[in-house]
Amino acid sequence: MALTADFDLLVAGGGAAGIAAAVAAAQAGARVCLVEQHGFLGGAATASSVLTHCGFFDQTRTQVVRGVGQQVLDRLASRDLYQTETFASTGNTVVLLDLETTKSVYDDLVAEAGVTLLLHSRLSGATVEDGRLVAVTVDHRGGREVLTARSFVDCSGDGALLAAADAAVHVSPVSERQASTLVMRVGGVDESADISADALSRAVQDYQAATGVELGRDGGTAVRMPLSREVMLLLADEYRDVLDVAELTAAETGARRQAWHYLRAFQRGLPGWEHSFLAATGPQIGIRESRRLVGRDTVTAEDVSTGRRRPDDGVARCGWPMEDHATPGVTVYGGIKDKGWYHIPHGALVSATIDNLWAAGRLVSSDNRAYASLRVMGTAFATGHAAGIAALLHARTGRHDYAPVREALVAQGALI
Ligand SMILES: Cc1cc2nc3c(=O)[nH]c(=O)nc-3n(C[C@H](O)[C@H](O)[C@H](O)COP(=O)(O)OP(=O)(O)OC[C@H]3O[C@@H](n4cnc5c(N)ncnc54)[C@H](O)[C@@H]3O)c2cc1C
């Protein structure tokens, strides 16, 4: 393999958090390796068709995430595909994504930053010596590589590196974990068709009454996508242990069966849906929760609801309210003070047990209610950016000071 196997920083997982961590560190002059198991970047956005970025704005429509995340928005804008939508009912603002444009923007951003990107490469093992990670093992079609680095960031969503390194992790009981959802993309829906939650709910209830089929939820999110004009639907929920392969398999197949029932419900129950078709599911079921980091600090529900500011050690802002999918069929919301934002501290990104290991995105150290807020992709860009810079500075100095991390983030245009 024609590859330098020794890096300043190794990042596991190429979703929003991993892209931000790798690009930030590379743009700061580091030798960075980004390892991604799929053949494309984007994480849940591209692998599970989660095509709305939440968390770039708080509920007053004030932007709270810039830095590497802003570079992504600028690249979308340069392709005339920076599109936002604000939901009148909540004040939540999302950035709407086109799937193939998103993949392409991420390819360009990572390549131009000079990151060594390994696609189709699954992190499968780690070597820890004296409380420090020294190497990881990566499997690919041609065999196995051992990659060494000074610092490591786990952005794999599922905590693959945390688990391989036997770092402390939090895993909620399945009954308290958030649902996994198979995202459906439906084509052929008339532009004039009603896609409101009320209309969908009525159609699902009528379908259940007529057929006797029981579906997990009758209401859910429907969003019209740019370019393709497909309707993206978040309905097919599964409450299973995604860390158990038999359960995960059952979740995928069960959610696919549900998807066809939902499609039939809308085809027969809603005007304008008669010629609709299932353009795509997944391709992978969207996983909201599995493992996450036990850090030196933990974000709590109180930090979220009070909009806690951390002028000393805050390294990322989160403006997305708590959106908890742990109760079947129901989404439980909880707000942030004044509809604003709170700080995520540096300590919630650093492993409590391994000196040179960070985690970001949906791995941030948090209690269950706070997790329901900070796991979204806009915020994942912010925590990934912060973790990438913190890990790089640690690689250079061996220290965990957060003041230089904050300075470096500001210099790179991040909002802290
Ligand atoms: C159904 C659903 C709907 C959601 N809706 C929204 C929404 O509308 N807006 C929003 O902002 N957020 C939403 N979220 C949350 C959001 O998608 C995730 O929390 C977010 O993607 C987390 O970003 P991440 O970078 O931490 O992880 P991910 O996006 O999950 O990326 C992790 C990456 O790591 C890779 N990886 C995993 N294991 C390995 C390994 N062993 N080796 C190599 N690579 C590996 C994966 O392939 C993936 O590319 C939703 C989530 C779900 C499941």
PDBQT file of the ligand as one rigid body, heavy atoms in Angstrom, charges set to zero:
ROOT
HETATM    1  C1  LIG A 501     -33.487   8.426  11.389  1.00  0.00    +0.000 C 
HETATM    2  C2  LIG A 501     -32.627   9.560  11.812  1.00  0.00    +0.000 A 
HETATM    3  C3  LIG A 501     -33.034  10.843  11.550  1.00  0.00    +0.000 A 
HETATM    4  C4  LIG A 501     -32.223  11.906  11.905  1.00  0.00    +0.000 A 
HETATM    5  N1  LIG A 501     -32.611  13.157  11.557  1.00  0.00    +0.000 NA
HETATM    6  C5  LIG A 501     -31.702  14.153  11.638  1.00  0.00    +0.000 A 
HETATM    7  C6  LIG A 501     -31.947  15.391  10.992  1.00  0.00    +0.000 A 
HETATM    8  O1  LIG A 501     -32.975  15.602  10.377  1.00  0.00    +0.000 OA
HETATM    9  N2  LIG A 501     -30.963  16.321  11.068  1.00  0.00    +0.000 N 
HETATM   10  C7  LIG A 501     -29.793  16.115  11.750  1.00  0.00    +0.000 A 
HETATM   11  O2  LIG A 501     -28.948  17.009  11.752  1.00  0.00    +0.000 OA
HETATM   12  N3  LIG A 501     -29.564  14.970  12.381  1.00  0.00    +0.000 NA
HETATM   13  C8  LIG A 501     -30.462  13.972  12.316  1.00  0.00    +0.000 A 
HETATM   14  N4  LIG A 501     -30.208  12.764  12.887  1.00  0.00    +0.000 N 
HETATM   15  C9  LIG A 501     -28.998  12.584  13.718  1.00  0.00    +0.000 C 
HETATM   16  C10 LIG A 501     -27.743  12.551  12.901  1.00  0.00    +0.000 C 
HETATM   17  O3  LIG A 501     -27.953  11.958  11.639  1.00  0.00    +0.000 OA
HETATM   18  C11 LIG A 501     -26.591  11.822  13.585  1.00  0.00    +0.000 C 
HETATM   19  O4  LIG A 501     -26.623  11.948  14.955  1.00  0.00    +0.000 OA
HETATM   20  C12 LIG A 501     -25.300  12.393  12.997  1.00  0.00    +0.000 C 
HETATM   21  O5  LIG A 501     -25.212  11.926  11.651  1.00  0.00    +0.000 OA
HETATM   22  C13 LIG A 501     -24.103  12.067  13.796  1.00  0.00    +0.000 C 
HETATM   23  O6  LIG A 501     -22.954  12.428  13.044  1.00  0.00    +0.000 OA
HETATM   24  P1  LIG A 501     -21.621  11.625  13.244  1.00  0.00    +0.000 P 
HETATM   25  O7  LIG A 501     -20.635  12.212  12.313  1.00  0.00    +0.000 OA
HETATM   26  O8  LIG A 501     -21.337  11.561  14.687  1.00  0.00    +0.000 OA
HETATM   27  O9  LIG A 501     -21.977  10.120  12.851  1.00  0.00    +0.000 OA
HETATM   28  P2  LIG A 501     -22.474   9.448  11.512  1.00  0.00    +0.000 P 
HETATM   29  O10 LIG A 501     -23.170  10.394  10.635  1.00  0.00    +0.000 OA
HETATM   30  O11 LIG A 501     -23.228   8.225  11.953  1.00  0.00    +0.000 OA
HETATM   31  O12 LIG A 501     -21.129   9.001  10.787  1.00  0.00    +0.000 OA
HETATM   32  C14 LIG A 501     -20.336   7.976  11.304  1.00  0.00    +0.000 C 
HETATM   33  C15 LIG A 501     -19.484   7.418  10.206  1.00  0.00    +0.000 C 
HETATM   34  O13 LIG A 501     -18.581   6.457  10.750  1.00  0.00    +0.000 OA
HETATM   35  C16 LIG A 501     -18.504   5.339   9.882  1.00  0.00    +0.000 C 
HETATM   36  N5  LIG A 501     -18.094   4.169  10.647  1.00  0.00    +0.000 N 
HETATM   37  C17 LIG A 501     -18.783   3.511  11.609  1.00  0.00    +0.000 A 
HETATM   38  N6  LIG A 501     -18.075   2.480  12.096  1.00  0.00    +0.000 NA
HETATM   39  C18 LIG A 501     -16.908   2.476  11.411  1.00  0.00    +0.000 A 
HETATM   40  C19 LIG A 501     -15.747   1.641  11.441  1.00  0.00    +0.000 A 
HETATM   41  N7  LIG A 501     -15.657   0.603  12.297  1.00  0.00    +0.000 N 
HETATM   42  N8  LIG A 501     -14.737   1.915  10.605  1.00  0.00    +0.000 NA
HETATM   43  C20 LIG A 501     -14.828   2.948   9.727  1.00  0.00    +0.000 A 
HETATM   44  N9  LIG A 501     -15.888   3.765   9.637  1.00  0.00    +0.000 NA
HETATM   45  C21 LIG A 501     -16.918   3.542  10.486  1.00  0.00    +0.000 A 
HETATM   46  C22 LIG A 501     -19.904   5.222   9.318  1.00  0.00    +0.000 C 
HETATM   47  O14 LIG A 501     -19.934   4.492   8.123  1.00  0.00    +0.000 OA
HETATM   48  C23 LIG A 501     -20.282   6.700   9.134  1.00  0.00    +0.000 C 
HETATM   49  O15 LIG A 501     -19.926   7.179   7.862  1.00  0.00    +0.000 OA
HETATM   50  C24 LIG A 501     -31.008  11.674  12.577  1.00  0.00    +0.000 A 
HETATM   51  C25 LIG A 501     -30.598  10.376  12.841  1.00  0.00    +0.000 A 
HETATM   52  C26 LIG A 501     -31.385   9.327  12.459  1.00  0.00    +0.000 A 
HETATM   53  C27 LIG A 501     -30.910   7.947  12.702  1.00  0.00    +0.000 C 
ENDROOT
TORSDOF 0
